[in-house]
């Protein structure tokens, strides 16, 4: 047996209804659509969430909830950009925002290890990559997780 030999079982196919072919056919005049209204018209399509004009369920239920801390994205800063700060400076979200490296000081900051750090800094951020931790320590600096 192969796919080319397969046949549909008896009774699997039906002749299509011929609509609008006179009263004697049983599907004449309104073609089984009833009378009037949008559903009787050609091209009618109803959205699956439509509830007949009453206030939809999704608009009736109360809107509540919150954004989990882990879903909030990080503002990313590379080590190379931290070279603009003077030696022994404390680099935190406020200092990064004033320097124009992040949009606002309310963002969570993650420091990545791209580039080299040339001076000793105290870096305060929400997260650090492994390579950033090693490079900051190699430069004599300190890291603080805020």
C-alpha positions as a printed NumPy array, in Angstrom:
array([[  0.   ,   0.   ,   0.   ],
       [  1.219,   3.5  ,  -0.809],
       [ -0.162,   7.022,  -0.605],
       [ -1.175,   6.848,  -4.25 ],
       [ -3.482,   3.878,  -3.588],
       [ -5.416,   5.402,  -0.673],
       [ -9.116,   6.08 ,  -1.196],
       [-11.616,   7.946,   0.954],
       [-14.029,   5.693,   2.861],
       [-17.603,   5.445,   1.571],
       [-19.746,   8.397,   2.659],
       [-16.777,  10.658,   3.383],
       [-17.585,  13.073,   0.564],
       [-20.89 ,  14.896,   0.086],
       [-22.281,  16.9  ,  -2.765],
       [-22.318,  20.62 ,  -1.956],
       [-25.7  ,  22.232,  -1.308],
       [-26.909,  24.243,  -4.289],
       [-28.376,  27.338,  -2.698],
       [-30.925,  29.73 ,  -4.165],
       [-32.254,  27.396,  -6.865],
       [-35.983,  27.781,  -6.225],
       [-38.413,  26.804,  -3.477],
       [-38.605,  23.167,  -4.469],
       [-34.895,  22.648,  -3.735],
       [-35.446,  23.351,  -0.017],
       [-32.761,  26.025,  -0.095],
       [-34.423,  28.637,  -2.26 ],
       [-35.257,  32.31 ,  -1.662],
       [-33.112,  33.137,   1.418],
       [-30.762,  30.163,   0.87 ],
       [-30.986,  28.948,   4.465],
       [-29.818,  32.256,   5.949],
       [-33.121,  33.355,   7.439],
       [-34.253,  36.918,   6.749],
       [-32.531,  40.269,   7.065],
       [-29.688,  41.309,   9.313],
       [-25.945,  41.272,   8.825],
       [-25.794,  37.469,   8.945],
       [-28.019,  37.225,   5.878],
       [-25.632,  39.336,   3.807],
       [-22.739,  38.111,   1.727],
       [-19.298,  38.846,   3.098],
       [-20.512,  38.88 ,   6.713],
       [-17.752,  38.068,   9.18 ],
       [-18.024,  38.324,  12.958],
       [-15.049,  38.714,  15.29 ],
       [-14.745,  35.685,  17.603],
       [-14.795,  37.941,  20.715],
       [-17.967,  39.804,  19.639],
       [-20.733,  39.391,  22.253],
       [-23.764,  40.751,  20.442],
       [-23.178,  44.374,  21.403],
       [-22.971,  43.905,  25.161],
       [-19.824,  45.12 ,  26.898],
       [-17.122,  42.575,  25.968],
       [-15.717,  40.37 ,  28.699],
       [-12.205,  41.709,  28.294],
       [-13.498,  45.234,  28.995],
       [-15.727,  44.148,  31.904],
       [-13.031,  42.549,  34.034],
       [-10.87 ,  44.756,  36.283],
       [ -7.389,  45.595,  35.07 ],
       [ -4.769,  44.892,  37.678],
       [ -1.332,  43.464,  38.196],
       [  2.237,  44.676,  38.102],
       [  5.515,  44.321,  36.232],
       [  7.84 ,  41.887,  37.958],
       [ 11.297,  43.237,  38.795],
       [ 12.984,  40.599,  36.633],
       [ 10.921,  41.652,  33.606],
       [ 12.293,  45.212,  33.748],
       [ 15.14 ,  45.547,  31.251],
       [ 18.645,  46.681,  32.16 ],
       [ 20.334,  49.839,  30.92 ],
       [ 23.619,  48.433,  29.599],
       [ 26.965,  50.217,  30.046],
       [ 30.33 ,  48.902,  28.826],
       [ 33.572,  49.288,  30.806],
       [ 35.15 ,  51.351,  28.009],
       [ 32.583,  54.122,  28.676],
       [ 33.57 ,  54.345,  32.37 ],
       [ 37.019,  55.726,  31.479],
       [ 35.513,  59.228,  31.283],
       [ 35.154,  59.318,  35.095],
       [ 38.122,  60.501,  37.223],
       [ 40.121,  58.014,  39.319],
       [ 38.614,  56.974,  42.68 ],
       [ 35.171,  58.254,  41.623],
       [ 31.935,  56.544,  42.669],
       [ 30.052,  55.573,  39.53 ],
       [ 26.334,  54.926,  40.104],
       [ 23.092,  55.354,  38.115],
       [ 22.927,  59.073,  38.918],
       [ 26.487,  59.697,  37.694],
       [ 25.854,  57.639,  34.539],
       [ 22.669,  59.602,  33.779],
       [ 24.466,  62.947,  34.254],
       [ 27.228,  61.753,  31.899],
       [ 24.583,  60.792,  29.318],
       [ 25.434,  57.075,  29.327],
       [ 21.9  ,  56.043,  30.371],
       [ 18.539,  57.77 ,  29.875],
       [ 17.546,  58.256,  33.519],
       [ 18.818,  57.368,  36.961],
       [ 15.695,  55.28 ,  37.674],
       [ 16.862,  52.467,  35.39 ],
       [ 18.561,  49.269,  36.539],
       [ 22.167,  49.308,  35.306],
       [ 24.193,  46.319,  34.137],
       [ 27.919,  46.755,  33.506],
       [ 29.4  ,  44.626,  30.715],
       [ 33.082,  43.866,  30.24 ],
       [ 33.601,  45.278,  26.741],
       [ 36.833,  47.316,  26.618],
       [ 39.452,  48.027,  29.272],
       [ 39.178,  50.065,  32.482],
       [ 42.173,  52.385,  32.888],
       [ 41.609,  53.754,  36.418],
       [ 40.44 ,  52.658,  39.848],
       [ 36.684,  53.214,  40.313],
       [ 33.941,  52.206,  42.73 ],
       [ 31.089,  51.007,  40.494],
       [ 27.569,  50.65 ,  41.898],
       [ 25.125,  48.794,  39.615],
       [ 22.27 ,  46.293,  39.724],
       [ 24.297,  43.631,  37.883],
       [ 27.748,  42.919,  36.459],
       [ 28.959,  40.461,  33.854],
       [ 31.698,  38.047,  34.919],
       [ 34.309,  39.695,  32.703],
       [ 33.383,  43.155,  34.038],
       [ 33.925,  41.997,  37.632],
       [ 37.373,  40.628,  36.772],
       [ 38.466,  43.749,  34.851],
       [ 37.282,  46.181,  37.557],
       [ 39.125,  44.156,  40.221],
       [ 42.257,  44.029,  38.   ],
       [ 42.197,  47.837,  37.745],
       [ 42.059,  48.077,  41.566],
       [ 38.418,  49.144,  41.704],
       [ 35.446,  47.895,  43.73 ],
       [ 31.998,  46.694,  42.707],
       [ 28.829,  47.169,  44.731],
       [ 25.532,  45.595,  43.778],
       [ 22.733,  48.103,  44.349]])
